[in-house]
Amino acid sequence: MNKKQVLLPPIDYQVGKKVTDRIREVLDIKSVRALADHAEMSYSTITTWHQRKSCPFDLAIRSHLHKGISLKWLLLGEGTPYPNAATHAYQGENSEVKKLIDMDLFWLRNGKLAQNGTLTLEQFLLDELSITNVIAVRDEGHTYIIDQEAQQAVSGSYLIDFDGLYSVNDIQRLPEKQLAIDFKGSPLIVGEHELKVSGKVVLRMSRD
C-alpha cells in the first residue's frame, strides 16, 4: 500500500526592508550602511534586496546562527526575536501578579552543553540588566544566567568555546587583542580569535 506523501507547504516569506529592518532593530544598528559594514557585505547588495523585494535569506540565517534570533520572527514577522525566553504571568497567594520568564536550561558536563528543561525567574531581574536573549547554564553547583548578546570578551565571566569544549571562565582583555583567561587559578593568555565567546555571565546563583 502506498503511503500518502507529505508535502512541504509553500511559505510566504517577507522581503527586503521588512526583514533588514528587523535585523537592524534587534542588533541595534542605526542605518543600512552600518548593517552592511557589520555584516561585511556591500551596501549595494542590501539596497538591491530592497529594490527587487528579495528576501535576504543569507543575512537572516547568519543572524540566527550568530545571535540565536528566531528565523520565524525575522522572515515571517511571527512570534518573538528570542523564543527561548518565554514570559508569562503568575498570581501569588496575596493576589500580586508577577511576570515570570522561562529560559532554556543547559547542564555543562565534560565541556559539552546538554539541554535539560527550563529555568523560571522573575522578569524584573532581567529588566534591571536590560537583557532579553538569555539561557541558563548549570555547572558544579552554580547556575549561570548567560546574556547571549555579549559575544566579545571585555572583563568578567563568560561562557566560552575553547578548542570545541565549553566552560565558564573569568576573562580580562589585554592590549593587542589578547585575552587573559583564568582556568581555576591558572592564567592563560590567548588571542581573541582562538576562542568563541558564547555569552557573558550576568547572574550567578549557588547552592548553599
C-alpha positions as CSV (number, residue, x, y, z in Angstrom):
1,M,0.0,0.0,0.0
2,N,1.4,3.4,-1.0
3,K,1.7,5.9,1.8
4,K,0.5,9.3,1.1
5,Q,3.4,11.7,0.6
6,V,3.5,14.6,3.0
7,L,4.3,17.8,1.0
8,L,6.0,20.8,2.4
9,P,3.6,23.8,2.0
10,P,4.9,27.0,0.4
11,I,5.8,29.8,2.7
12,D,5.1,33.5,2.1
13,Y,8.4,35.0,3.2
14,Q,8.5,38.7,3.9
15,V,11.1,40.5,1.8
16,G,13.5,43.4,1.5
17,K,13.3,46.2,4.0
18,K,10.9,44.5,6.4
19,V,13.5,41.8,7.1
20,T,16.6,44.0,7.2
21,D,14.7,46.5,9.5
22,R,14.1,43.6,12.0
23,I,17.8,42.6,11.8
24,R,18.8,46.2,12.5
25,E,16.3,46.6,15.3
26,V,17.4,43.5,17.2
27,L,21.1,44.2,16.6
28,D,20.7,47.9,17.5
29,I,22.2,49.0,14.2
30,K,21.1,52.5,13.1
31,S,21.4,52.5,9.4
32,V,21.5,50.2,6.3
33,R,25.1,51.3,5.6
34,A,26.1,50.4,9.2
35,L,24.4,47.0,8.7
36,A,26.4,46.4,5.6
37,D,29.6,47.2,7.5
38,H,28.6,45.0,10.4
39,A,27.8,42.1,8.0
40,E,30.9,42.7,5.9
41,M,28.9,43.0,2.7
42,S,28.4,45.7,0.2
43,Y,25.8,48.5,0.8
44,S,24.5,47.9,-2.8
45,T,23.7,44.3,-2.0
46,I,21.3,45.3,0.7
47,T,19.7,48.1,-1.3
48,T,19.2,45.7,-4.2
49,W,17.3,43.4,-1.9
50,H,15.1,46.4,-1.0
51,Q,14.6,47.5,-4.7
52,R,13.8,44.0,-6.0
53,K,11.8,43.0,-2.9
54,S,14.0,39.9,-2.4
55,C,14.3,38.0,0.8
56,P,17.7,38.3,2.4
57,F,17.9,34.7,3.4
58,D,21.7,34.6,3.9
59,L,21.7,37.6,6.3
60,A,18.7,36.2,8.2
61,I,20.4,32.8,8.6
62,R,23.7,34.4,9.7
63,S,21.8,36.5,12.3
64,H,20.1,33.3,13.5
65,L,23.3,31.3,13.8
66,H,25.3,34.1,15.4
67,K,22.8,35.6,17.8
68,G,20.0,33.0,18.1
69,I,17.4,35.3,16.6
70,S,14.2,33.4,15.6
71,L,14.0,32.8,11.8
72,K,10.2,32.7,12.1
73,W,10.3,36.3,13.5
74,L,12.9,37.5,11.0
75,L,11.3,36.0,7.9
76,L,7.6,35.9,8.7
77,G,7.2,38.5,11.4
78,E,5.7,35.9,13.7
79,G,6.5,35.2,17.4
80,T,9.3,36.9,19.2
81,P,13.0,37.5,18.4
82,Y,14.1,35.2,21.2
83,P,11.6,32.4,21.7
84,N,13.8,30.5,24.1
85,A,12.9,33.1,26.8
86,A,9.1,33.0,27.1
87,T,7.2,35.2,29.6
88,H,4.0,34.6,31.5
89,A,2.2,36.0,34.5
90,Y,1.7,34.3,37.9
91,Q,-0.6,35.4,40.6
92,G,0.5,34.5,44.1
93,E,-1.5,34.0,47.3
94,N,-1.6,37.7,48.1
95,S,-3.1,38.4,44.6
96,E,0.1,40.1,43.4
97,V,0.6,39.4,39.8
98,K,4.3,38.7,38.9
99,K,5.8,38.5,35.5
100,L,7.9,35.3,35.0
101,I,10.3,34.3,32.3
102,D,11.2,30.7,31.2
103,M,14.6,30.3,29.7
104,D,16.3,27.2,28.3
105,L,18.4,25.4,30.9
106,F,21.6,23.6,30.0
107,W,23.9,21.3,32.0
108,L,27.6,21.7,31.4
109,R,29.4,18.4,31.7
110,N,32.9,17.5,30.4
111,G,32.9,20.5,28.1
112,K,29.6,19.8,26.5
113,L,26.2,21.6,26.8
114,A,23.1,19.4,27.2
115,Q,19.7,21.0,27.3
116,N,17.7,19.9,30.4
117,G,14.4,21.7,30.6
118,T,13.8,25.3,31.6
119,L,14.6,27.7,34.4
120,T,12.0,30.2,35.6
121,L,12.9,33.6,37.1
122,E,11.1,36.8,37.7
123,Q,11.2,39.1,34.7
124,F,12.3,42.2,36.7
125,L,15.7,40.6,37.3
126,L,16.4,40.7,33.5
127,D,14.7,44.1,33.1
128,E,17.1,45.6,35.6
129,L,20.0,44.3,33.5
130,S,18.4,45.4,30.2
131,I,18.9,41.9,28.6
132,T,16.5,39.6,26.7
133,N,18.4,36.9,24.9
134,V,19.4,34.6,27.8
135,I,20.0,31.0,28.7
136,A,20.8,29.3,32.0
137,V,23.8,27.0,32.4
138,R,24.3,24.8,35.4
139,D,27.8,23.6,36.4
140,E,29.4,22.3,39.6
141,G,26.7,23.7,42.0
142,H,26.4,27.0,40.2
143,T,23.7,28.2,37.9
144,Y,24.7,31.0,35.5
145,I,22.4,33.3,33.6
146,I,24.1,34.0,30.3
147,D,23.5,37.1,28.1
148,Q,23.9,35.6,24.6
149,E,24.1,39.1,23.1
150,A,27.6,39.7,24.7
151,Q,29.9,37.9,22.3
152,Q,33.0,39.9,22.8
153,A,35.0,39.5,25.9
154,V,36.0,42.6,27.8
155,S,36.1,41.9,31.5
156,G,34.0,39.5,33.6
157,S,32.9,35.9,33.5
158,Y,32.0,34.4,30.1
159,L,30.7,31.1,28.6
160,I,33.4,30.2,26.1
161,D,34.0,27.6,23.4
162,F,37.7,26.8,23.5
163,D,39.0,24.0,21.3
164,G,35.5,22.7,20.9
165,L,34.9,22.5,24.7
166,Y,32.6,24.8,26.7
167,S,33.5,26.3,30.1
168,V,32.7,29.3,32.2
169,N,35.8,31.4,32.9
170,D,36.9,34.8,34.1
171,I,38.4,36.8,31.3
172,Q,40.3,40.1,31.2
173,R,41.0,41.8,27.8
174,L,44.6,42.8,27.3
175,P,46.3,45.0,24.6
176,E,46.7,43.8,21.0
177,K,43.6,41.7,21.1
178,Q,44.9,39.4,23.7
179,L,42.7,37.8,26.5
180,A,43.8,36.5,29.9
181,I,41.6,33.5,30.8
182,D,41.5,32.1,34.3
183,F,41.4,28.3,34.5
184,K,40.8,27.7,38.2
185,G,43.7,29.9,39.2
186,S,45.9,29.1,36.2
187,P,46.1,32.1,33.8
188,L,46.3,31.5,30.1
189,I,47.0,34.3,27.5
190,V,45.4,33.7,24.1
191,G,44.4,35.8,21.1
192,E,40.7,36.6,20.9
193,H,40.5,34.7,17.6
194,E,41.5,31.5,19.4
195,L,38.1,31.1,21.2
196,K,34.4,31.8,20.7
197,V,32.5,33.8,23.3
198,S,29.0,32.4,23.6
199,G,27.8,35.0,26.2
200,K,28.5,36.8,29.4
201,V,27.5,35.8,32.9
202,V,25.1,38.4,34.2
203,L,23.9,36.5,37.3
204,R,25.3,33.6,39.2
205,M,23.3,31.5,41.7
206,S,24.9,29.0,44.0
207,R,23.6,26.2,46.2
208,D,24.3,26.7,50.0
